[in-house]
């Protein structure tokens, strides 16, 4: 009984804190925002707890509850001062016959959610890195009460950040025992909240039916669902990197600053989840900022740069702590930037690329996802509709894949590259696949919501990528309908 | 329209992976409706466009692929649940430990013998090819601290499948304090690091 109550209270803290953060961005949240609120709460609370830990104080449950109350406060006191936000609520209307397919997809997703949560309650901690690294650190946080170098330096990957161990350690504190089975519930909830959050955001852009179909597709992607019950850091980092990419793409499309606010929080959570978050965020920030270029510069380029810098600032405490303790990366990252790398190590690079592509391109693992993404990108480029979102959806996954190729190429694992790939590539590729899957409905939205256009000859030239989706939003906001610039 | 097109397709087309008969047709129908919904949404003006056709095709694909995976995924998760339920987390941890060469009873004996502020080093024999015993020993024996790098820093030496080991570089072992079975023992470290 204590386990159930503790688990419920723990996750309600995330939910409440998330609604508090949400209220800062767009006022009162709806029930349908629960997925988004949960992930915001996980990010905000656990980053706060992790920062405290790097300052020498590993918080217990009372401090966690106080922090939750602090984050909830804006939702209680500042509703009236919330910034105006685009409506993400479904219109209230009478049921229609077309709602039946929505219900069918919804029931299918709910059935899978049920079996996933039910399994996560009894799932044993079998994955090697789970007990050797992530749960080990979670237990150390409780037992030692500080970031003792004894464990964080001695165990594998001492440089891995704290969000996932914090997630597990507070679960242990709230349920009153180090129950390595029940802790899997947190991973199931993160996966379900992620799908719910994205479906909520895209449903007003592509329709509820398409969002529901997408939800089921992503939940059942074998490359994703196989990793959810493993209690590792790969799913949290993939989820938060994907949400960072989605919110940045929404900024590219709609140019609302609140999306950059979400990008900052989710990006910081990705960095605090696992080292792979660094490469993902670097690529998202660089590609996104380049695609944001437009006039006026201060309004289009400076905000994403500031948001990306804020992510780095939020991660500074961990960088400072690892530096102060002399904990370095387990591979020489600067070697990957050497221009001659791909020439000298081309065999390893090609081998790594083949292995990673054998995961991502496998139709039974990622269900044709790269090809569907490619098709949407090609259509957008051919028709010159939503070019920025299309390029972002292409370049971010490709760039992340390339970064993993470099990382595997420069790896110095004593057991060899083959062993390293065999034991990690199927997990690491989750980030690439999930980012592509998350951007898929936004690409659809860009295609579906494109305003009517004249013939192709009247399209803007490649040098004038002031995209129509951006202009479209500006037109809608403006009381005067203006013609496109010549 | 897409539903009508799907219905006119030859019967073999209903061989949705993992599904047959009415389930396959239902899956196909739902996917077609989803695709049609996307296409209708895209039609802001009369006539079909490349955008609407591509969007409809992608939505059809993701709906079909998602639905076709549903039954298999439900069955797999259900089977895993029935295989795992009824086993306590401690028992499950013991099973995992056994798979990597750790005996939970041996660990329990170590926990009684090594004081809570003790520092130990795990000396594994040549048959042990993984770091599993080291990791599980640290996990189970917290707050005791495992020494990973220099055995001379540890006061206690844990032998795991290390028959005849006693000549670790720079370390002399005392008489075994715990002898569990051949190769599994706990001994004091008689040496200290000189630097």
Interface residues (C-beta under 8 A of the other chain):
Chain A: X98 X101 X104 X105 X108 X111 X112 X115 X116 X118 X119 X122 X123 X124 X125 X126 X128 X131 X132 X135 X136 X139 X140 X143 X144 X148 X150 X151 X154 X155 X156 X179 X180 X181 X182 X206 X207 X209 X210 X212 X213 X214 X216 X217 X219 X220 X222 X225 X229 X367 X368 X372 X375 X376 X379 X382 X383 X385 X440 X444 X447 X448 X450 X451 X452
Chain B: X30 X31 X33 X34 X37 X38 X41 X42 X44 X45 X49 X50 X51 X52 X54 X55 X57 X58 X59 X61 X62 X63 X65 X66 X67 X69 X70 X73 X74 X77 X78 X80 X81 X84 X85 X86 X87 X89 X92 X93 X95 X96 X131 X132 X135 X136 X138 X139 X142 X143 X145 X146 X147 X148 X149
